[in-house]
Amino acid sequence: MSSDDQIFRPGSIPPVPPTPSRPPTVGPPPPGAALRAVAAGLLNLTGLGLGYALTGRWFRAVLCWVATGVLLLVALPADPDGVATGPVVGYVLVLVAGAVDGARIARRSAVGRSWRPVVAAAAGLVLLTAPADGVVLYGSAQDEAVEQMLLDRLGESDRTVRAASDRTFDAARADYRSVLAVYRDLGEEHAGSRAGKLVPERLNAYYEAVAAPYRQGKHCEAVAPLTYLRTVPESIDPKLLGDLAGWPDGPLATSLYACGVSKLGDSTVGPSGGELAELLRTFPGSAQAEKVGPAVSKKISERARAVSGSSPCSATETLRGLRASVTSMPEKSVSARAGEADRGIENGMYACGVDRFENKQFTEARKTLAEFATTYKKDRRRARARDIAIASEIAAVRPAAGKRLPAGRPGGSRMELVISNDAPSGVEILYTGPVTGRVTLKACGGCKRYGTEVSGSVLACKAGGRSYPKVRLHLPAGEYHFLYKHGTGASANVDSYSSGSQIKPGYAYTSCTYVVESAYGLGLPSPSDPITFSPASSSR
């Protein structure tokens, strides 16, 4: 009889059956199955695979460790945006699957006596706090990452402000706006963060940087940035600004006044009135606005005195610009002062015309003095201005006529000069010398142009029985210059007596103008050459 067929007698100890290599697939589970299943599931939910380890399923335990390691690689270091949803959901599914699988295996596994299911279940509950603690710690790390990110944004904005302060406001305007948007986001949306609590302090530095031109005394440069700072409370919570919200008003009023006064009369101001007009519109009741009127009067007085100086033309232009600027001022008490410049402009226009004549700017002198005579008809210098304008027009063609300003009205004897017109067009005659003036002769009816200069000089004004238009001038002795302007629009011709041809005492003089046909079919005017003279007793 083989050993397998042994018959056990009463009183003998039966042999211990061998441990099965896998849970039984049929039949009832071993005793304590429910508690073992709970313990293994809880231990696997820790993410450490301990439920598999206790049941001897090491390969499955390693898979749990790998899954946990992958999640740690993805999640660490903590990012302000946290972990993406996909990896987290995947990891949770792995834990749930591991817990279910571990519970299934443990339910049908009869393990060694060293495993106490109650202790294992308790350990699983305790170890479940590890993932929870990890979530809490990760949340803290993420919060710190967010704080650091916000501080980095704040630091970058601070550096931008410092760099922008070294440039002009126009060049840095976009940077200032972008920095303000960051400060607004930190101060309003992240007010409880460390960076958000620093925003009021940073806004102080921001205002100092933008207003740097004002602190440097560059008032014209300061107007634009200070105007911008007044709009900042519209873009950010005024509570973050505190006293800064109203601070720009005083400096802006000061800069508008200082800049506006420095530009009074400047041609760049234009009809809008410039900074002073802006001051009166924006801060009408300010101390700076009250000083505008006196400053305007003072500037007008200074410029009015300057027209008597070495640069009367520029002084007059300044007065004109000053008058235009003051006229457009919104405050009537200021705009009414524009009339204070009128007398200075009148004096300046006359002085400017004289100055241009003396500087041989004859065309400009004629234009200025002709305008003066037309504009100021009651000015006692009007006749004098017209004389200088005539001399200027002659001198523009004949520079010798501009050697000196026309004389006044000399006394003494006068000689007669009769000028006749033998031309089919009228003629205007301008003359200057000891006296200055202009006369006009009508066209000669029936007169024609001469073919040559020679025939004109021989035949002009000598046709018997013809009455030529003429004019009689009574001139003091001296050297004269004439400008003949024919009504045809042809070029004028100048008769000069600089080479001994002078009006002398005791003689009567005659002259004749006529027109010579040119090779191009144009009628060119010409005076008789020379002016003929005879003793006064035989005037002709």
Backbone torsions as a table, in degrees:
resi	resn	phi	psi	omega
1	MET	NA	130.9	-176.7
2	SER	-77.0	169.3	180.0
3	SER	-64.4	-29.9	-179.5
4	ASP	-69.7	-18.1	-176.6
5	ASP	-103.7	16.9	-178.4
6	GLN	-62.7	143.9	177.8
7	ILE	-106.7	121.4	-177.7
8	PHE	-84.8	129.1	-178.0
9	ARG	-88.4	157.6	178.0
10	PRO	-58.6	139.8	179.5
11	GLY	93.3	-11.3	179.7
12	SER	-89.3	158.1	-179.6
13	ILE	-94.3	121.6	-180.0
14	PRO	-70.7	154.2	179.2
15	PRO	-73.3	151.8	178.8
16	VAL	-78.4	128.6	178.9
17	PRO	-68.4	150.6	-180.0
18	PRO	-69.4	151.2	177.7
19	THR	-70.5	131.7	178.9
20	PRO	-66.7	148.8	-178.0
21	SER	-79.2	-14.7	179.9
22	ARG	-150.0	160.4	179.5
23	PRO	-63.4	147.8	177.6
24	PRO	-67.6	139.0	-178.1
25	THR	-90.6	-12.4	178.9
26	VAL	-132.6	163.3	178.1
27	GLY	85.3	172.9	-179.1
28	PRO	-70.2	147.3	178.0
29	PRO	-69.1	161.9	178.2
30	PRO	-61.8	160.2	179.5
31	PRO	-57.7	147.1	179.1
32	GLY	76.3	19.4	-175.2
33	ALA	-62.0	-44.4	-176.2
34	ALA	-62.1	-45.3	-179.1
35	LEU	-66.4	-39.4	177.8
36	ARG	-63.1	-41.5	-179.2
37	ALA	-61.5	-43.3	178.9
38	VAL	-63.1	-44.7	-178.8
39	ALA	-62.1	-45.3	-178.7
40	ALA	-66.1	-39.9	178.8
41	GLY	-62.9	-45.4	179.5
42	LEU	-62.5	-42.5	-179.3
43	LEU	-64.4	-34.9	178.2
44	ASN	-73.6	-28.4	178.1
45	LEU	-65.9	-18.2	176.9
46	THR	-68.4	-13.5	-177.5
47	GLY	83.3	2.2	-178.4
48	LEU	-99.7	-3.8	178.3
49	GLY	67.9	24.8	-176.0
50	LEU	-69.3	-28.6	177.1
51	GLY	-63.6	-40.8	175.8
52	TYR	-66.5	-40.0	-177.9
53	ALA	-61.4	-41.4	-177.9
54	LEU	-71.2	-23.4	177.2
55	THR	-96.8	4.4	176.2
56	GLY	78.4	16.6	177.4
57	ARG	-96.3	78.0	-172.2
58	TRP	-70.9	-33.1	180.0
59	PHE	-64.3	-43.2	177.8
60	ARG	-65.4	-36.5	177.9
61	ALA	-61.8	-42.4	178.8
62	VAL	-61.3	-39.3	178.9
63	LEU	-61.8	-38.4	176.2
64	CYS	-62.9	-43.4	179.5
65	TRP	-61.8	-40.3	179.6
66	VAL	-63.4	-44.4	179.8
67	ALA	-60.3	-44.4	178.7
68	THR	-63.7	-40.6	179.2
69	GLY	-63.4	-40.9	178.4
70	VAL	-61.4	-43.0	179.4
71	LEU	-62.0	-40.7	179.5
72	LEU	-64.4	-38.7	178.0
73	LEU	-63.8	-38.2	-179.7
74	VAL	-72.4	-39.5	-171.4
75	ALA	-83.8	-26.6	-174.4
76	LEU	-107.4	146.0	-6.8
77	PRO	-70.0	160.4	-176.0
78	ALA	-61.8	137.1	-179.1
79	ASP	-111.5	145.7	179.4
80	PRO	-56.7	-28.0	-179.2
81	ASP	-87.9	-1.9	179.8
82	GLY	75.7	-170.3	-179.1
83	VAL	-90.8	143.6	177.4
84	ALA	-60.6	151.3	-175.9
85	THR	-64.3	-38.5	-175.4
86	GLY	-56.0	-55.6	179.9
87	PRO	-59.3	-37.7	-178.9
88	VAL	-66.3	-46.6	179.6
89	VAL	-61.8	-41.9	179.0
90	GLY	-61.4	-41.4	-179.0
91	TYR	-67.6	-40.0	178.4
92	VAL	-62.9	-40.6	178.1
93	LEU	-63.3	-38.7	177.7
94	VAL	-63.5	-43.3	179.5
95	LEU	-62.9	-45.1	-179.8
96	VAL	-62.6	-44.0	179.3
97	ALA	-62.7	-40.6	179.3
98	GLY	-64.4	-40.7	180.0
99	ALA	-65.3	-43.6	179.6
100	VAL	-64.2	-44.9	-178.7
101	ASP	-66.2	-43.0	179.5
102	GLY	-61.7	-41.5	178.6
103	ALA	-64.0	-40.7	179.5
104	ARG	-61.8	-45.7	-178.8
105	ILE	-66.7	-44.6	-177.0
106	ALA	-65.7	-29.5	-177.3
107	ARG	-62.5	-33.9	-177.2
108	ARG	-107.4	10.3	179.7
109	SER	-102.9	129.8	173.5
110	ALA	-102.0	101.9	-173.6
111	VAL	-91.8	175.5	-177.7
112	GLY	-62.7	164.3	-177.6
113	ARG	-64.9	-18.3	-178.3
114	SER	-68.9	-17.7	-179.5
115	TRP	-90.5	115.8	175.3
116	ARG	-102.7	107.9	-174.8
117	PRO	-52.6	-38.5	-179.0
118	VAL	-63.8	-45.8	178.8
119	VAL	-63.1	-41.3	-178.7
120	ALA	-63.6	-41.7	179.9
121	ALA	-64.3	-42.1	178.3
122	ALA	-62.4	-42.8	178.3
123	ALA	-61.6	-38.5	178.4
124	GLY	-61.6	-41.9	178.2
125	LEU	-63.0	-42.0	179.7
126	VAL	-64.9	-45.4	-176.8
127	LEU	-69.0	-19.4	176.6
128	LEU	-63.0	-19.8	177.7
129	THR	-70.5	-17.9	-179.0
130	ALA	-62.9	-50.6	176.4
131	PRO	-60.0	-38.3	179.3
132	ALA	-63.4	-44.4	176.9
133	ASP	-61.0	-37.5	178.9
134	GLY	-62.9	-40.3	178.3
135	VAL	-63.5	-42.3	179.6
136	VAL	-63.7	-46.7	179.7
137	LEU	-62.6	-40.8	178.8
138	TYR	-64.7	-38.8	176.6
139	GLY	-60.7	-40.9	177.7
140	SER	-64.3	-43.3	178.8
141	ALA	-63.4	-38.5	178.6
142	GLN	-66.5	-41.3	177.5
143	ASP	-60.3	-41.1	178.4
144	GLU	-65.2	-37.7	177.8
145	ALA	-63.8	-39.5	176.9
146	VAL	-64.0	-44.4	178.1
147	GLU	-57.8	-44.4	-179.0
148	GLN	-66.2	-38.3	178.0
149	MET	-62.5	-44.0	179.1
150	LEU	-64.6	-39.7	176.9
151	LEU	-64.7	-37.3	177.1
152	ASP	-64.0	-41.4	177.4
153	ARG	-62.4	-41.6	178.9
154	LEU	-63.6	-44.4	179.8
155	GLY	-63.2	-40.6	178.3
156	GLU	-63.8	-40.2	177.7
157	SER	-65.4	-39.5	177.7
158	ASP	-61.0	-41.8	178.6
159	ARG	-65.9	-36.7	177.6
160	THR	-63.4	-40.7	179.0
161	VAL	-63.3	-44.5	-179.2
162	ARG	-63.2	-39.5	179.1
163	ALA	-69.0	-38.6	-178.3
164	ALA	-67.5	-29.6	-177.8
165	SER	-66.5	-15.9	178.9
166	ASP	-89.5	-1.4	179.8
167	ARG	-115.2	168.8	175.9
168	THR	-67.3	157.8	-177.5
169	PHE	-63.1	-41.0	-179.4
170	ASP	-60.1	-39.3	-179.4
171	ALA	-73.0	-27.9	-175.3
172	ALA	-102.5	1.0	-174.4
173	ARG	-55.5	-45.6	-178.1
174	ALA	-62.4	-39.6	178.5
175	ASP	-65.1	-41.8	179.0
176	TYR	-61.4	-39.6	-179.6
177	ARG	-66.6	-42.2	-179.9
178	SER	-66.2	-38.8	177.8
179	VAL	-64.8	-41.4	179.0
180	LEU	-61.3	-36.7	177.6
181	ALA	-63.4	-38.4	177.7
182	VAL	-66.0	-46.4	179.4
183	TYR	-60.4	-40.5	179.6
184	ARG	-63.1	-43.3	-179.5
185	ASP	-64.6	-44.4	-179.6
186	LEU	-66.8	-42.4	-175.3
187	GLY	-75.7	-29.9	-177.0
188	GLU	-100.5	-44.3	-176.4
189	GLU	-87.6	-22.9	-179.2
190	HIS	-129.9	45.4	-174.8
191	ALA	-60.2	-32.0	-177.7
192	GLY	-82.6	-8.0	-179.5
193	SER	-76.2	164.6	178.0
194	ARG	-63.1	-39.4	179.0
195	ALA	-66.3	-41.7	-179.8
196	GLY	-61.7	-36.4	179.5
197	LYS	-70.8	-17.4	179.4
198	LEU	-89.9	-8.2	-175.0
199	VAL	-59.4	-46.8	179.5
200	PRO	-55.2	-41.4	178.4
201	GLU	-63.8	-41.1	-179.1
202	ARG	-68.8	-32.0	178.5
203	LEU	-65.5	-32.6	174.3
204	ASN	-60.0	-47.3	178.8
205	ALA	-65.1	-36.1	178.4
206	TYR	-60.9	-48.3	179.8
207	TYR	-63.0	-40.3	179.5
208	GLU	-63.0	-39.5	-179.7
209	ALA	-68.0	-46.3	-178.8
210	VAL	-65.1	-38.2	-176.6
211	ALA	-89.7	15.3	-178.0
212	ALA	-55.2	-42.1	179.3
213	PRO	-58.6	-35.1	178.8
214	TYR	-65.6	-44.0	-179.3
215	ARG	-67.4	-24.2	178.0
216	GLN	-88.2	1.3	178.7
217	GLY	78.9	13.7	178.4
218	LYS	-93.4	80.4	-168.1
219	HIS	-68.4	-37.2	179.4
220	CYS	-67.1	-38.7	176.5
221	GLU	-69.1	-25.6	-174.9
222	ALA	-79.8	-17.0	-174.2
223	VAL	-61.3	-49.3	-177.1
224	ALA	-63.4	-50.3	179.5
225	PRO	-64.5	-35.9	179.0
226	LEU	-69.4	-36.4	175.3
227	THR	-62.4	-39.7	176.8
228	TYR	-63.4	-43.0	-178.5
229	LEU	-62.5	-28.5	177.9
230	ARG	-67.0	-21.3	-179.6
231	THR	-91.3	-9.1	-176.5
232	VAL	-59.1	-41.3	179.2
233	PRO	-59.4	-16.8	176.3
234	GLU	-77.3	-16.0	-174.2
235	SER	-110.6	-6.6	-175.7
236	ILE	-147.9	154.4	-179.3
237	ASP	-58.4	118.0	-179.7
238	PRO	-56.2	-24.8	178.7
239	LYS	-63.1	-31.0	177.5
240	LEU	-71.1	-26.9	-177.3
241	LEU	-83.5	-35.0	-177.4
242	GLY	63.9	-130.5	-179.4
243	ASP	-67.5	-17.9	-179.7
244	LEU	-63.8	-26.0	-176.0
245	ALA	-56.8	-40.9	-179.0
246	GLY	-102.4	-0.3	-175.5
247	TRP	-61.4	-39.3	-173.6
248	PRO	-64.6	-18.3	-174.2
249	ASP	-58.3	-51.2	-178.7
250	GLY	-62.3	-52.8	178.0
251	PRO	-59.6	-37.2	-179.9
252	LEU	-66.3	-42.2	177.3
253	ALA	-61.1	-42.1	178.4
254	THR	-63.0	-43.9	-178.6
255	SER	-69.3	-39.2	177.2
256	LEU	-61.1	-41.0	179.6
257	TYR	-67.3	-51.3	-176.8
258	ALA	-62.6	-43.3	-179.9
259	CYS	-68.6	-43.2	-178.9
260	GLY	-62.3	-41.9	178.8
261	VAL	-64.3	-39.5	-180.0
262	SER	-66.9	-22.0	-178.9
263	LYS	-100.4	2.2	-178.3
264	LEU	-55.7	124.5	-178.5
265	GLY	86.6	-6.0	180.0
266	ASP	-71.7	138.0	-178.3
267	SER	-67.5	-17.6	-178.9
268	THR	-78.2	-12.1	-176.7
269	VAL	-68.8	-44.4	178.2
270	GLY	78.1	-179.9	-175.0
271	PRO	-72.9	-9.8	-178.6
272	SER	-73.1	-16.8	-179.8
273	GLY	93.3	-8.8	173.6
274	GLY	65.8	-148.4	-173.0
275	GLU	-66.3	-34.7	-179.7
276	LEU	-67.0	-39.7	176.7
277	ALA	-64.4	-39.7	177.5
278	GLU	-63.8	-38.4	177.0
279	LEU	-61.5	-45.5	-178.7
280	LEU	-67.1	-31.0	178.4
281	ARG	-77.7	-39.7	-172.8
282	THR	-86.0	-39.6	-177.5
283	PHE	-128.5	63.6	-173.4
284	PRO	-62.3	-28.5	-177.5
285	GLY	-99.7	9.4	-175.6
286	SER	-77.1	161.8	177.3
287	ALA	-63.7	-34.2	179.4
288	GLN	-66.5	-37.9	179.5
289	ALA	-64.4	-34.0	179.8
290	GLU	-68.1	-20.1	-178.7
291	LYS	-89.4	-5.8	-175.5
292	VAL	-65.4	-47.6	-178.0
293	GLY	-55.9	-55.8	178.0
294	PRO	-58.3	-37.0	179.2
295	ALA	-65.1	-38.8	178.2
296	VAL	-63.6	-46.7	-179.9
297	SER	-61.6	-40.4	179.3
298	LYS	-63.8	-43.3	-179.5
299	LYS	-66.1	-39.6	178.6
300	ILE	-62.5	-43.1	179.5
301	SER	-62.5	-41.5	179.6
302	GLU	-62.6	-46.2	-178.9
303	ARG	-69.1	-33.6	178.5
304	ALA	-65.7	-37.5	176.8
305	ARG	-70.1	-30.1	-176.2
306	ALA	-69.5	-19.6	-179.9
307	VAL	-67.9	-15.0	176.6
308	SER	-91.3	2.4	-177.7
309	GLY	-90.5	-155.8	-174.0
310	SER	-80.7	-14.0	-178.7
311	SER	-129.8	67.9	-176.0
312	PRO	-66.0	-30.1	-178.1
313	CYS	-67.4	-47.4	-179.9
314	SER	-66.8	-36.5	178.3
315	ALA	-64.2	-37.8	179.1
316	THR	-68.0	-42.3	178.1
317	GLU	-62.7	-37.9	177.0
318	THR	-63.1	-41.8	178.4
319	LEU	-63.0	-39.7	178.9
320	ARG	-63.1	-47.3	178.0
321	GLY	-62.0	-38.3	179.3
322	LEU	-63.7	-43.3	179.7
323	ARG	-63.0	-44.1	180.0
324	ALA	-62.2	-41.8	-179.6
325	SER	-65.1	-44.1	-177.3
326	VAL	-67.9	-36.8	-179.4
327	THR	-59.8	-34.0	-176.5
328	SER	-86.3	2.3	179.9
329	MET	-64.3	138.2	-177.3
330	PRO	-71.3	-20.0	-179.7
331	GLU	-91.7	120.8	-174.8
332	LYS	-62.3	-35.3	-179.4
333	SER	-64.6	-22.8	177.1
334	VAL	-89.8	-47.0	-178.2
335	SER	-62.8	-26.7	178.9
336	ALA	-66.0	-18.3	-179.5
337	ARG	-78.0	-6.1	-179.6
338	ALA	-59.0	-33.3	-179.0
339	GLY	-62.7	-19.7	179.3
340	GLU	-64.7	-19.1	-178.5
341	ALA	-88.3	-11.9	-172.6
342	ASP	-61.3	-47.1	-178.4
343	ARG	-64.9	-37.7	178.0
344	GLY	-65.4	-37.9	178.2
345	ILE	-65.7	-41.0	178.9
346	GLU	-61.0	-48.8	178.6
347	ASN	-64.4	-38.4	-178.2
348	GLY	-67.0	-37.3	179.7
349	MET	-64.1	-42.5	178.3
350	TYR	-64.7	-48.0	-179.0
351	ALA	-62.1	-35.8	179.9
352	CYS	-65.7	-43.5	178.6
353	GLY	-61.0	-43.5	178.8
354	VAL	-63.6	-43.2	-179.7
355	ASP	-61.8	-39.8	179.4
356	ARG	-68.3	-37.0	176.1
357	PHE	-62.3	-46.1	-178.3
358	GLU	-66.5	-24.4	177.2
359	ASN	-93.4	13.3	175.7
360	LYS	65.1	22.2	174.3
361	GLN	-93.9	70.8	-166.8
362	PHE	-68.3	-39.4	-179.7
363	THR	-63.7	-45.3	179.5
364	GLU	-66.6	-37.3	179.3
365	ALA	-63.7	-44.2	179.3
366	ARG	-60.5	-45.2	-178.5
367	LYS	-62.5	-44.2	-177.2
368	THR	-65.4	-46.5	-175.6
369	LEU	-75.4	-31.7	174.5
370	ALA	-64.4	-40.5	176.9
371	GLU	-65.4	-39.7	177.8
372	PHE	-59.6	-48.2	-177.6
373	ALA	-64.3	-33.3	179.4
374	THR	-75.0	-37.9	-174.9
375	THR	-79.8	-43.2	-173.6
376	TYR	-110.7	76.7	-173.9
377	LYS	-73.2	-18.1	-179.6
378	LYS	-98.0	-0.9	-179.7
379	ASP	-72.6	134.4	-178.1
380	ARG	-65.9	-15.4	179.2
381	ARG	-91.7	6.5	-174.7
382	ARG	-61.3	-46.4	-179.0
383	ALA	-62.3	-41.1	178.6
384	ARG	-63.1	-41.5	178.6
385	ALA	-62.4	-39.3	179.3
386	ARG	-66.1	-38.2	177.5
387	ASP	-62.4	-44.4	-179.2
388	ILE	-67.6	-33.9	177.2
389	ALA	-64.2	-41.1	177.2
390	ILE	-63.1	-47.2	178.8
391	ALA	-60.9	-36.1	179.2
392	SER	-65.8	-41.0	179.4
393	GLU	-64.6	-40.0	177.3
394	ILE	-67.4	-42.6	-176.1
395	ALA	-67.7	-26.8	177.5
396	ALA	-62.7	-25.3	177.1
397	VAL	-101.3	-35.9	-177.6
398	ARG	-125.7	90.4	-174.4
399	PRO	-54.9	-25.7	-179.6
400	ALA	-61.7	-24.4	179.4
401	ALA	-72.1	-11.9	-178.7
402	GLY	-104.9	20.6	179.9
403	LYS	-62.5	-35.2	-178.8
404	ARG	-149.0	162.1	177.1
405	LEU	-64.6	145.6	176.9
406	PRO	-54.6	143.6	179.5
407	ALA	-74.2	173.7	178.6
408	GLY	-78.5	-132.6	179.4
409	ARG	-115.4	89.7	-175.7
410	PRO	-70.3	151.9	176.6
411	GLY	-88.1	-162.0	179.1
412	GLY	88.3	-177.8	-176.9
413	SER	-71.0	157.0	179.3
414	ARG	-130.0	148.0	180.0
415	MET	-107.7	151.4	-177.4
416	GLU	-90.6	134.7	172.8
417	LEU	-125.7	117.9	179.6
418	VAL	-102.9	122.3	-179.8
419	ILE	-113.8	124.3	-180.0
420	SER	-110.4	154.6	-178.6
421	ASN	-117.5	113.9	177.3
422	ASP	-110.4	48.9	-178.1
423	ALA	-130.7	149.1	-179.4
424	PRO	-75.4	6.4	178.6
425	SER	-131.3	155.0	177.0
426	GLY	-68.5	164.5	-178.6
427	VAL	-142.6	137.7	173.9
428	GLU	-106.6	131.6	-175.4
429	ILE	-118.2	122.9	175.8
430	LEU	-107.6	137.2	179.9
431	TYR	-140.2	150.9	177.6
432	THR	-149.1	147.9	-177.9
433	GLY	172.2	-132.8	173.2
434	PRO	-59.0	-29.5	170.6
435	VAL	-130.9	160.4	-176.3
436	THR	-132.1	145.3	177.4
437	GLY	-178.6	-172.6	177.0
438	ARG	-145.9	145.0	176.5
439	VAL	-135.5	161.8	-179.0
440	THR	-129.7	135.0	175.8
441	LEU	-112.7	137.2	177.9
442	LYS	-70.3	165.2	174.6
443	ALA	-66.3	149.7	179.9
444	CYS	-89.4	113.8	180.0
445	GLY	-67.0	127.7	179.5
446	GLY	85.6	-7.6	178.9
447	CYS	-78.6	149.6	-179.3
448	LYS	-127.3	170.7	176.1
449	ARG	-78.4	146.3	177.6
450	TYR	-89.0	148.6	-176.2
451	GLY	-73.0	-34.4	-178.2
452	THR	-138.0	163.3	176.3
453	GLU	-63.7	-35.6	-178.3
454	VAL	-65.4	-47.6	-179.3
455	SER	-65.3	-34.5	178.5
456	GLY	-66.0	-42.7	-178.1
457	SER	-67.7	-25.9	-178.7
458	VAL	-87.3	-39.7	-169.7
459	LEU	-103.0	-17.9	-173.3
460	ALA	-60.2	133.2	175.6
461	CYS	64.5	23.8	-176.2
462	LYS	-124.2	10.2	179.3
463	ALA	-73.8	125.6	-178.3
464	GLY	-67.8	141.6	177.3
465	GLY	77.8	0.1	179.6
466	ARG	-100.5	136.8	178.8
467	SER	-100.6	112.7	-178.9
468	TYR	-89.6	139.7	172.5
469	PRO	-59.9	134.0	-178.5
470	LYS	-145.0	164.9	176.4
471	VAL	-140.4	146.4	-179.2
472	ARG	-112.4	124.1	176.4
473	LEU	-111.8	141.8	175.2
474	HIS	-114.6	108.6	-168.5
475	LEU	-117.6	138.0	171.2
476	PRO	-65.8	158.7	179.2
477	ALA	-64.0	147.5	178.3
478	GLY	148.8	-178.9	179.9
479	GLU	-89.9	135.1	-177.1
480	TYR	-126.7	154.0	173.4
481	HIS	-126.7	136.4	-176.5
482	PHE	-121.1	147.8	172.4
483	LEU	-127.9	119.1	-179.0
484	TYR	-99.1	122.7	-179.0
485	LYS	-120.7	102.6	-179.3
486	HIS	-79.2	149.2	-175.3
487	GLY	-71.6	-6.1	179.3
488	THR	-74.5	-13.3	-176.3
489	GLY	87.5	2.2	178.3
490	ALA	-68.4	165.8	-177.7
491	SER	-65.3	142.1	-177.6
492	ALA	-77.3	157.4	178.3
493	ASN	-125.2	145.0	-175.4
494	VAL	-113.7	130.8	172.0
495	ASP	-99.4	122.7	-178.9
496	SER	-116.7	136.1	179.1
497	TYR	-108.2	29.9	-174.6
498	SER	-71.5	-18.2	-178.0
499	SER	-102.7	56.7	173.9
500	GLY	88.3	-6.6	178.8
501	SER	-86.0	94.4	-176.1
502	GLN	-126.2	159.0	171.6
503	ILE	-81.9	116.1	-176.3
504	LYS	-110.8	153.2	179.4
505	PRO	-63.2	145.5	173.2
506	GLY	88.3	6.9	-178.9
507	TYR	-127.6	157.1	170.5
508	ALA	-113.5	144.6	-172.3
509	TYR	-125.2	147.3	175.4
510	THR	-130.2	152.6	177.1
511	SER	-148.5	151.6	-177.5
512	CYS	-135.0	132.6	175.9
513	THR	-105.4	144.8	178.3
514	TYR	-152.8	172.8	-175.8
515	VAL	-121.5	133.8	179.6
516	VAL	-107.1	134.7	177.7
517	GLU	-72.0	125.6	-179.6
518	SER	-89.0	170.5	179.5
519	ALA	-65.3	-18.3	-178.1
520	TYR	-99.5	9.2	178.7
521	GLY	83.0	8.9	179.4
522	LEU	-94.2	143.8	174.8
523	GLY	-89.5	108.4	-178.3
524	LEU	-98.2	127.4	-176.9
525	PRO	-72.4	153.8	176.8
526	SER	-155.0	138.6	174.1
527	PRO	-86.4	165.1	172.8
528	SER	-64.5	150.3	-174.6
529	ASP	-139.3	114.6	0.2
530	PRO	-92.5	179.7	170.0
531	ILE	-67.3	132.1	-177.8
532	THR	-91.9	150.3	-179.3
533	PHE	-137.9	158.4	178.0
534	SER	-150.5	161.6	177.6
535	PRO	-56.1	146.2	-174.5
536	ALA	-56.2	-27.2	-178.3
537	SER	-72.3	-16.8	-178.7
538	SER	-126.4	46.6	-177.6
539	SER	-62.1	141.1	178.8
540	ARG	-141.4	NA	NA
